[in-house]
Every structure is written in structure tokens, then in C-alpha cells.
Amino acid sequence: MSERSRILFLCTGNCFRSQMGEAILRHVDPVRFEALSAGSQPAGFIHPLVLEVLEEMHIPVIDQYSKSWAEFVGQRIDLLITVCNDAAEEVCPVWPDRPPTVHWPLPDPSFHPGSFDDRRAAARRVAERLLLKTRRLAALDWQNHDADALRTELEAISEL
């Protein structure tokens, strides 16, 4: 069996969207992908809405914690996915082989206006979009795409 592709989801706080991305990709295809997440300024916790919404979707959050992207500097990363505008605009550390980077802009449900139920519904929408995106990501034929074709496919996924 070939080595799993290492996908790193980046966000500023690594407490919401990037944590969702990690858990969802682990759920969608744990055989071909090693899903990771990190933040430039980790919050130190996973937001309770992440745990609640993913549990409702039967997607486990196992052995995850809020961490700095510094933990992954110098390691092989095959794809960086930024999920918030702040992380996309920050200067990312340099990884060996300069992996492709794609931005999947998603709103932060923890700052969604309204009641707790409104924020919960927003969190569910973000999780559903991440599920759609990660399923498309997992469906890509990574072995038979050249770098330009892969980038085109990855950018199309960001539009979902």
C-alpha cells in the first residue's frame, strides 16, 4: 500500500473549521489520507459546537486538540487547505516540496449573529459544506493528475 497523503487544514484558532475539516476527512477516507489541522494562534480548545454537530452527523472527533502549525513545520505535507480568510492571508511556514495550497473560505459559526440555535445551524451548514468538499477531494485521482490539473480540481472544490 502506498503512503497516505497528508492534508493539513489551517485556520487561525484551530478550534472550529479546521478541526471540522480534520475530523470529516478522517471519516471520509482514513485509508488514503492522513487528516491534520493546526492554527497560527491556537485557541487551546475545540469549540463545543464542533463536537455537538459532528456527533449528530455520526462523525467522530478522536484524539484531536487545538495546536499550532509549528508542530508540522519540516514535515511532509501534501496539501494545505486554509479555511478562514485570516489564515489564508497570513504568511504560512515553508514545508518541504512546497505543497499545493488551496483556500476553502468558510464563515466562522462561533461569530454567527443570533441565538445559540442560529449558531448551531450555521455550524451544521459549515460541516455539511466541508463534508461535500472532502468527498470531492477524496474522489480525485491523485496519482494520474499533473500538478496543474490537480490545482484546477482543487480550486473547483473551493467553489462548492
C-alpha positions in Angstrom: 0.0 0.0 0.0 1.3 3.5 -0.8 1.8 6.2 1.7 -1.2 8.2 2.7 -1.5 11.8 1.5 -1.1 14.2 4.4 -3.7 17.0 4.3 -3.3 19.9 6.7 -6.3 22.2 7.4 -5.2 25.6 8.6 -7.2 28.3 10.5 -6.2 31.0 12.9 -7.6 29.5 16.2 -7.7 25.8 15.2 -10.9 25.4 17.3 -13.7 25.2 14.7 -13.5 24.9 11.0 -10.0 23.3 10.7 -11.0 20.9 13.4 -14.1 20.0 11.5 -12.1 19.5 8.3 -9.7 17.2 10.1 -12.5 15.0 11.6 -14.5 14.9 8.4 -11.7 13.9 6.2 -10.6 11.2 8.7 -14.2 10.0 8.5 -14.5 10.2 4.7 -11.2 8.4 3.7 -8.9 7.3 6.5 -7.2 4.8 4.2 -5.8 7.2 1.6 -5.5 10.4 3.7 -3.9 11.5 7.0 -6.0 14.4 8.0 -4.4 17.1 10.2 -5.3 20.5 11.5 -3.5 23.5 13.1 -3.7 27.2 13.7 -1.4 30.2 13.6 -2.8 31.3 17.0 -4.3 28.1 18.5 -7.2 28.7 20.9 -6.3 25.7 23.1 -9.7 24.1 22.8 -12.2 22.6 20.3 -15.4 24.6 20.2 -18.3 22.6 21.8 -20.5 23.2 18.7 -17.9 21.3 16.6 -18.3 18.3 18.9 -22.1 18.5 19.0 -22.7 18.9 15.3 -20.2 16.2 14.2 -21.7 13.8 16.8 -25.2 14.4 15.2 -23.6 13.6 11.8 -22.0 10.4 13.3 -18.5 11.8 12.6 -16.1 11.1 15.5 -13.6 13.6 16.8 -10.9 11.3 18.2 -7.5 12.4 19.6 -7.8 15.9 18.2 -6.7 19.1 20.0 -6.0 22.7 19.2 -2.4 23.1 18.1 0.0 25.4 16.4 1.1 24.9 12.8 4.6 25.0 14.2 4.1 21.3 15.1 4.1 20.4 11.4 6.9 22.7 10.1 9.6 20.5 8.5 7.2 17.6 8.0 5.9 16.3 4.7 2.5 17.9 3.9 0.9 17.1 0.6 -1.8 19.7 0.6 -2.5 22.8 2.8 -6.2 23.9 3.0 -6.9 27.2 4.6 -10.5 27.5 5.8 -10.6 31.1 7.1 -9.5 34.3 5.5 -7.1 35.3 8.2 -5.1 32.0 7.8 -5.2 32.4 4.0 -3.7 35.9 4.3 -1.0 35.1 6.9 2.5 34.1 5.9 2.5 30.3 6.1 5.5 28.4 7.1 7.5 26.7 4.4 7.1 22.9 4.1 9.4 20.6 2.1 8.5 20.4 -1.6 6.1 23.4 -1.2 2.8 21.6 -1.2 -0.2 23.0 -3.1 -2.3 25.3 -1.1 -6.0 25.9 -1.6 -8.4 28.2 0.2 -11.8 27.0 1.2 -13.4 30.1 2.6 -16.0 29.2 5.3 -17.7 31.5 7.8 -16.9 31.1 11.5 -20.1 29.9 13.1 -18.9 30.9 16.6 -19.4 34.5 15.5 -22.7 34.0 13.7 -25.3 36.5 14.9 -28.4 35.4 16.8 -29.2 32.7 19.2 -27.3 29.6 20.1 -29.7 27.7 17.8 -28.7 30.1 15.0 -25.0 29.4 15.6 -25.7 25.7 15.8 -27.5 25.8 12.4 -24.6 27.8 11.0 -22.2 25.2 12.3 -24.2 22.4 10.7 -24.1 24.2 7.3 -20.3 24.6 7.6 -19.9 20.9 8.5 -22.1 19.9 5.5 -20.1 22.0 3.1 -16.9 20.5 4.5 -18.3 17.1 4.0 -19.2 17.9 0.4 -15.7 19.3 -0.2 -13.8 16.5 1.4 -15.8 13.9 -0.5 -14.9 15.6 -3.7 -11.3 15.8 -2.6 -11.2 12.1 -1.8 -12.7 11.3 -5.2 -9.8 12.9 -7.0 -7.3 10.6 -8.8 -4.2 12.0 -7.2 -1.9 9.5 -9.0 -2.9 10.4 -12.5 -3.2 14.2 -12.3 -0.3 16.5 -13.1 0.2 19.5 -10.8 -1.8 22.0 -13.0 -4.7 19.6 -13.4 -4.8 18.9 -9.7 -4.7 22.6 -8.8 -7.6 23.2 -11.2 -9.6 20.4 -9.5 -8.8 21.7 -6.0 -9.8 25.3 -7.0 -13.1 23.9 -8.3 -13.7 22.3 -4.9 -13.2 25.6 -3.1 -16.2 27.0 -5.0 -18.6 24.4 -3.6 
